[in-house]
Amino acid sequence: RCWRVLMIKLWNHGLLNGRTMNICNKHLEVLESQRADPKQS
């Protein structure tokens, strides 16, 4: 969750573009789903 807040702050300052933010969010979703169900690949 902290990473998303950081990404929003960077985006607000023009230091992160939308495409990069989208890619990071996809990676975070994968990591969160793996943490919720470690048996899932």
ChimeraX attribute file (.defattr): number of C-alpha atoms within 10 A of each C-alpha:
attribute: neighborCount
match mode: 1-to-1
recipient: residues
	/A:1	6
	/A:2	7
	/A:3	11
	/A:4	13
	/A:5	10
	/A:6	11
	/A:7	20
	/A:8	17
	/A:9	13
	/A:10	14
	/A:11	15
	/A:12	11
	/A:13	9
	/A:14	10
	/A:15	10
	/A:16	14
	/A:17	13
	/A:18	12
	/A:19	9
	/A:20	12
	/A:21	15
	/A:22	12
	/A:23	10
	/A:24	15
	/A:25	15
	/A:26	12
	/A:27	10
	/A:28	15
	/A:29	11
	/A:30	13
	/A:31	13
	/A:32	12
	/A:33	12
	/A:34	13
	/A:35	11
	/A:36	10
	/A:37	10
	/A:38	10
	/A:39	7
	/A:40	8
	/A:41	7
